[in-house]
């Protein structure tokens, strides 16, 4: 009988220690690198999938647990935004690309719905580091790209980000959408090609590796 009690007590202690250790492991802060592909656009009133520009994103992240299955995830990344414009009229046709590169810092609340599936959302702020316009017209004479540079755009961008992720530690994959809330064009811009009312819209697919 005494041996049975000892066995039960030992089993309970081992179980408690195992659960405590597992919970501690789940709540350990993680750091890592991430990168992926962007499909970006500029919108004024409604977001659509026209004029999409393909770019990339690469950066670092930290995952800081604040409760069971809930964590804060700050990130910093270099990300490409912008749009591609295809024009065709009676005088000229061609394709123009507005490439806007930012250093972006989102702060996300991550909720693990299951062990391997999470949803995340939060605000982001970004600073433009470069703006480049390329244009290819059939006549070669319709050139406006030299008239547009970083000074025609607002340097700061901010908005909301949200997405879902699959955690297969130490690797994870996800999809995220960034909805810009600030206008990228300056109101006093002298060029009509950088619409002062346009805002960023970016769909991203990414992979991450945690250390």
N, C-alpha and C positions, 0 to 999 in steps of 0.2 A: 504493500500500500504506500509506504514511504517512498519507494522507488518510483511508483507511478506519479506521486505528487511532484517529486523532483523532476521527472521527465516532462510533466505538463508545465511546471514553472520554467524549466530550461527552454522548452519550445516557445513559451510566451515571450521570454526575454529575447530569444533569437528573432522571432517574428517582429517584435517591437523595434529591435535594432535594425533589421532589414528595411522596415517601412520608413524609419527615421532617416536611414542612409539614402534610400531611394528618393525621399522627399527633398533632402538636402541637395542631391544631384540634380533634381529637376529645377531647383531654384538657384542654380549657379549661373552667374553672369557669363555671357558668351560674346566673343568678338569674332569678326570675320570679314571676308571680302565678297563682293557681289558684282555682277555685270550682266548685261543682256542687250536686247534690241528694242528700240523705240519706234512707234508709228505715231508721228505727230501731225498736228494740224493747227491752223489758226481759225478761230470762230468769232463771230460778232453777236448774233442773236441765238442761233441754234447750232449745236454741235452735230456734224455729219462726218461721213467717212470719205468725202471728196478731198482732193488735193493733198493726200497724205504723203509725208516725207519720211523716209526710213533713216534712222540714226542709231546711236548706241548709248549705253550708260555703263559706268564703272565706278566703284567706290568702296567704302568701308561701312560697317554697321556694328552696333553693340546691342545686345539683348539683355535687358536688366529686369529680372523678375520683381514684381511688387506684390504678388499673391499667387496662389495656386492657379495655374493655367492662364495667368495674366502677366504681361510684361510691357515695359516701355522700350521702344526701339528707335533710338536716334541714329541717323545716317548722314553721311556726307558723300556726295558723288559728283562726277563730271557727267553731264547729260546733254544730249542734243535735242533741240526742239525746232519748230519752224513749220514750213509748208511748201508744197510744190504746186505751182499754178500753171495750168495748160491753157493757152489762149489761142483763139482761132477766129479771125474776122476777115473782112474783105481786103484788108491791107497787109496783114502779116499774121503769121502763126508761129508758135514756138512753145518752149517750156522754161519757166523761171523757178528757181529754188531759193527760198529764204532760209538760210541755215543759222540758227541762233543757239549758241553754246552757253551753258550756265554751270556754275557751282551751286548745287542744290542741297539744302539741309531739311529733310522731313523729320518730324517727331511723331511716331506712330504708337498707338495703343494696340497691342497684339493680344488676341484672345484665342487660345487653343480650344476649339470646339471638341476635337478629339485629340489623341496623342499625336497624330500625324497631319492634322488639318487645322489651319488657323485662318481667321479673318483679321484684317488690320485696317486702321483708318487714323487720320490725323492731319494736321496742317503742314504745309511746307513753305519755305522761303528760299529764294534763289537770287543769284547775282550774275548778270550777263558778263561773260569774259570775252566774247567775240560775236560778231555778226557779219555774215558773208552772203552776198547775193550773186548767183550765177544765172546767166540767161543764154539760151540757144534759140535763135530765130531762123526761119528758113531763108530770109534775105540777108541776114548778117548785119543789117543796118539799124535794126531796132535795138539799140543798146542803152539800157538805163542803169545797169548794175554799178557803174562807176559813181553814180549819184547817190548811192545808198551805203551807209556804213553804220558803225555802232552808235554814233551820235544821233542817228535818227530814231533810236529806240530808248525806252526807259530801261535803266540798268537793273531795277529790282522787279522781281516777279513773286507772287504769292498766291496760294490757293489751297485746295483740299486734295488729299490723296486717299485712296482706298483700294483694297484688293484682297486676294486670297492666296494662301501658300500651302505647300505640301512639305512637311518636315521629315526627312529621311537621314537623320543625323549621321555624319556631320554635314551632309549635303541637303540643300532645300531648293525648291523651285516655286515660282509664283507668277502671278499676273496682277498688274496694278494699273489704276487709271488716275491721272492727275488732271484736275479741273482748275484751270487758272481763273483767278478772280480779279486780277489787275490788268489794265490795258498796256500792251507792249509798245504801242506807238506814241510818240510825243504829239501833243495837241498842236504845237507850232511847227510840226515838220513840214518842210516845203515840198516834199515829194508825195505823190498820191499813191505810191506803191507800198508804203508802210502805213496801213490803215490805223489811225489812232484809236479806233474802237476794238481792234482785234485782241483776242486773249488766247493763251496757250491751251492746248488740249493734247494730252499724250497718253497713249496706251503702251505699257511696257511689259515685256516678258523677260524674266530674269532667272539666273541660277546663283546660288550662294554657297559658300563654304565656311563653316564655323571652326574656330580653333579651340 
